[in-house]
Amino acid sequence: MMKRLLFIVTMLTVVVPVWGQNTKKMNSIKRNPLYLYAEATMETASEAYEVANDLLLIEVKEYTDSKKAFRDKDVLIRDIRGHQDSLQIRRGEMVKVFLYVKKSNILDAENVTL
C-alpha cells in the first residue's frame, strides 16, 4: 500500500509541472505579438489538431489581409508543418491542441526562390 501511494505521489509531481509548463507557454505565446495561434478542444488529438490547423490557416489569412505588404499577393508560409509548433493538454475526456507559428515565417511569395 505504501509503495502504491509513493508511486502516485511521484507521478503527480512529474505530471502536474509539465501540464503547468504547457499552460504557461500557451499564455506566453498568446500575449506575444510575434506569433499567430489557434486552439481547439475535441475528443481525440487528431480531430483537435485538424480543427486547430484549419483555424490557424484562417488566422494567417486574416493577418495577411490586414498587412499592406501582403495585399493582393500570394503568400507562402515556410513549411507550415515544420514551422508550427503544438502543445497538448488533456481536459477531462477531451484533448486541447494549441498550434502557433511565428509571423516572420509568413512570406510574400514573390520574394521567395525555390
Phi, psi and omega in degrees: 000317181295321179296320179297315179298317178297320178297315181297315179298318178298315180296320179295324180290339177271315186287315184298314178297324179295316178299317179296322179295317178297318179296317178296318180295318177301312181296322178297316180293320179300325180277345185273121181287356180276354185239150164250143183214163174209152180217151178212145177239120182222180181289326179237157180296322181292320177295315180297321179297315180300313180295315179297322179295316177299317179294324178295319178296324175295317177300317179297316180299314179297320179297313182292326177293331182275348183258130181300323182296337183255352184299137178057028179231155174285144183244140177238130174255113183307107174040071187305324179293327181277336183256350175268148177240158180225152174231145179233140176225136174277134177239083185065242178274353185258163177237130178258126177246132181240116179249144178212155179216144178286139179298331181292346177271003177260121187237153170287125186298337179292335183267011186247134172248131182260000000 
